Amino acid sequence: MDLKSNWIALFNRAASGTKEIRNLLTPLGAALFIGFIAGLVFLSFRLDHWLKLPGLIPRPWHLIVSLPLLAIGLFLIGWSVLHFVKSKGTPVPFNPPPELVQSGPYAHTRNPMLSGVFFLMFGLGIFSGSPTLVFFFTPLFIGINTWELKAIEEPELEKRLGQAYLAYRQKTPMFIPRLSSGRKSDG
């Protein structure tokens, strides 16, 4: 078995394991994810300082640009978490809801919580004036998450949820909602 298959199997065992194991792994998974984000933000601030990079947008304009991004990010994260909790699960892949969540933001995109985190990181980068957070670390974070979702989480969801997930993945975009419903009009 290759490394990718081992990770998929590990996620699957955790997600379909006992409630005690899932509850034990949830804070660990959340801490790793939050720690990774905090580490990227910290590195960006240090790199900006070390390279003596100028800020992005002059004050007070940085507020006009960053506050809507931060608000959208927090809203998406909160709305997503609410729908996971309503479905008796958590956003942590080790302790997911028992069934596929397709309500709320999940009706429009498969990963609205991550979309919210992306908005939050861009907003924080603009708010703080960090060019490396906006132009390097946030795009890097998006790339890493996209790879991880495609390589590990989506195959695990397919394995655990089967045809229901395949149909959902087929009709629902990964991060950005479609602007049209995709239905053809009669006229």
C-alpha positions as CSV (number, residue, x, y, z in Angstrom):
1,M,0.0,0.0,0.0
2,D,1.4,3.4,-0.9
3,L,1.5,6.5,1.3
4,K,-1.6,8.1,-0.2
5,S,-3.6,4.9,0.4
6,N,-2.4,4.7,3.9
7,W,-3.6,8.3,4.7
8,I,-7.0,7.6,3.1
9,A,-7.3,4.4,5.2
10,L,-6.3,6.3,8.3
11,F,-8.8,9.0,7.7
12,N,-11.5,6.4,7.0
13,R,-10.7,4.4,10.1
14,A,-10.9,7.5,12.2
15,A,-14.1,8.9,10.6
16,S,-15.9,5.5,10.9
17,G,-14.4,4.6,14.2
18,T,-15.9,4.7,17.7
19,K,-17.3,8.0,19.1
20,E,-14.6,8.0,21.8
21,I,-11.8,7.9,19.2
22,R,-13.4,10.5,17.0
23,N,-13.9,12.8,20.0
24,L,-10.3,12.3,21.1
25,L,-8.9,13.1,17.6
26,T,-11.2,16.2,17.0
27,P,-9.2,18.7,19.2
28,L,-6.0,17.3,17.8
29,G,-7.1,17.8,14.2
30,A,-8.5,21.3,15.0
31,A,-5.3,22.3,16.8
32,L,-3.1,21.1,13.9
33,F,-5.2,23.0,11.3
34,I,-5.3,26.2,13.4
35,G,-1.6,25.9,14.2
36,F,-0.8,25.5,10.5
37,I,-2.7,28.7,9.7
38,A,-1.1,30.6,12.6
39,G,2.3,29.4,11.5
40,L,1.8,30.7,8.0
41,V,0.6,34.1,9.3
42,F,3.5,34.3,11.7
43,L,6.0,33.4,8.9
44,S,4.5,36.0,6.6
45,F,4.8,38.8,9.2
46,R,8.4,37.8,10.0
47,L,9.3,37.6,6.3
48,D,7.7,41.0,5.6
49,H,9.7,42.5,8.4
50,W,12.9,40.8,7.4
51,L,12.5,41.8,3.7
52,K,11.4,45.3,4.8
53,L,8.4,45.1,2.4
54,P,6.0,48.0,2.3
55,G,2.4,47.7,3.2
56,L,-0.2,47.0,0.6
57,I,-2.9,49.6,0.9
58,P,-2.6,52.9,2.8
59,R,-4.6,53.5,5.9
60,P,-7.6,53.9,6.2
61,W,-8.3,52.3,2.9
62,H,-7.0,48.9,4.2
63,L,-10.1,48.8,6.4
64,I,-12.5,49.4,3.5
65,V,-10.9,46.4,1.6
66,S,-10.1,44.1,4.5
67,L,-13.2,44.3,6.7
68,P,-15.6,42.9,4.1
69,L,-13.2,40.0,3.4
70,L,-12.9,39.3,7.1
71,A,-16.7,39.4,7.6
72,I,-17.3,37.1,4.7
73,G,-14.7,34.7,6.0
74,L,-16.1,34.6,9.5
75,F,-19.7,34.3,8.2
76,L,-18.8,31.3,5.9
77,I,-16.9,29.6,8.7
78,G,-19.7,30.0,11.2
79,W,-22.4,29.0,8.8
80,S,-20.5,25.9,7.8
81,V,-19.7,24.8,11.4
82,L,-23.4,25.4,12.3
83,H,-24.5,22.9,9.6
84,F,-22.0,20.3,10.6
85,V,-23.0,20.6,14.3
86,K,-26.7,20.3,13.3
87,S,-25.8,17.1,11.4
88,K,-24.1,15.8,14.6
89,G,-20.6,16.1,13.4
90,T,-17.6,18.4,13.4
91,P,-15.6,20.1,10.6
92,V,-12.6,18.0,11.5
93,P,-12.3,15.1,9.0
94,F,-11.7,12.6,11.9
95,N,-15.2,13.4,13.3
96,P,-17.5,14.2,10.4
97,P,-21.3,14.1,10.4
98,P,-22.6,10.5,9.8
99,E,-24.3,11.6,6.6
100,L,-23.4,13.9,3.7
101,V,-24.2,17.5,4.5
102,Q,-25.8,19.2,1.5
103,S,-27.7,22.1,3.3
104,G,-26.8,25.7,3.9
105,P,-23.5,26.7,2.3
106,Y,-22.8,23.0,1.4
107,A,-25.7,23.3,-1.2
108,H,-23.5,25.7,-3.1
109,T,-19.9,24.5,-2.6
110,R,-18.3,21.4,-1.2
111,N,-15.8,23.3,1.0
112,P,-17.4,26.5,2.2
113,M,-15.5,26.5,5.5
114,L,-12.2,26.5,3.7
115,S,-13.5,29.2,1.3
116,G,-14.2,31.2,4.5
117,V,-10.6,30.6,5.8
118,F,-9.2,31.7,2.4
119,F,-11.3,35.0,2.7
120,L,-10.1,35.4,6.3
121,M,-6.4,35.0,5.3
122,F,-6.6,37.4,2.5
123,G,-8.5,39.9,4.7
124,L,-5.9,39.5,7.5
125,G,-3.1,40.0,4.9
126,I,-4.7,43.2,3.6
127,F,-5.6,44.4,7.1
128,S,-2.1,43.9,8.4
129,G,-0.5,45.1,5.2
130,S,1.4,41.8,4.6
131,P,2.4,41.3,1.0
132,T,3.7,37.8,1.7
133,L,0.4,36.7,3.3
134,V,-1.6,38.0,0.4
135,F,0.6,37.0,-2.5
136,F,2.5,33.9,-1.2
137,F,1.3,32.2,2.0
138,T,-2.5,32.4,1.3
139,P,-2.1,31.0,-2.3
140,L,0.3,28.4,-0.9
141,F,-2.3,27.4,1.7
142,I,-5.0,27.2,-1.0
143,G,-2.8,25.0,-3.1
144,I,-1.9,22.7,-0.2
145,N,-5.6,22.4,0.8
146,T,-6.7,21.7,-2.7
147,W,-4.1,19.0,-3.1
148,E,-5.0,17.4,0.3
149,L,-8.7,17.5,-0.5
150,K,-8.3,15.8,-3.9
151,A,-5.6,13.3,-2.8
152,I,-7.0,12.3,0.6
153,E,-10.3,13.7,1.8
154,E,-12.3,13.2,-1.3
155,P,-11.2,9.6,-1.9
156,E,-12.1,8.9,1.8
157,L,-15.5,10.5,1.4
158,E,-16.1,8.5,-1.7
159,K,-15.1,5.3,0.1
160,R,-17.3,6.1,3.2
161,L,-20.3,7.7,1.5
162,G,-20.3,6.0,-1.9
163,Q,-22.6,7.1,-4.7
164,A,-24.2,9.9,-2.7
165,Y,-20.8,11.7,-2.5
166,L,-20.0,11.0,-6.1
167,A,-23.3,12.6,-7.2
168,Y,-22.8,15.6,-4.8
169,R,-19.2,16.1,-6.1
170,Q,-20.4,16.0,-9.7
171,K,-23.0,18.8,-9.2
172,T,-21.3,20.9,-6.5
173,P,-18.1,23.0,-7.1
174,M,-15.2,22.7,-4.8
175,F,-14.8,26.3,-3.5
176,I,-16.5,28.8,-5.7
177,P,-20.3,28.6,-6.2
178,R,-21.6,28.7,-9.8
179,L,-23.2,31.9,-10.8
180,S,-26.0,30.2,-12.7
181,S,-28.1,27.2,-11.6
182,G,-27.0,25.3,-14.7
183,R,-30.6,24.7,-15.8
184,K,-31.6,25.5,-19.3
185,S,-34.5,27.9,-19.7
186,D,-37.5,27.0,-21.7
187,G,-37.5,30.3,-23.6
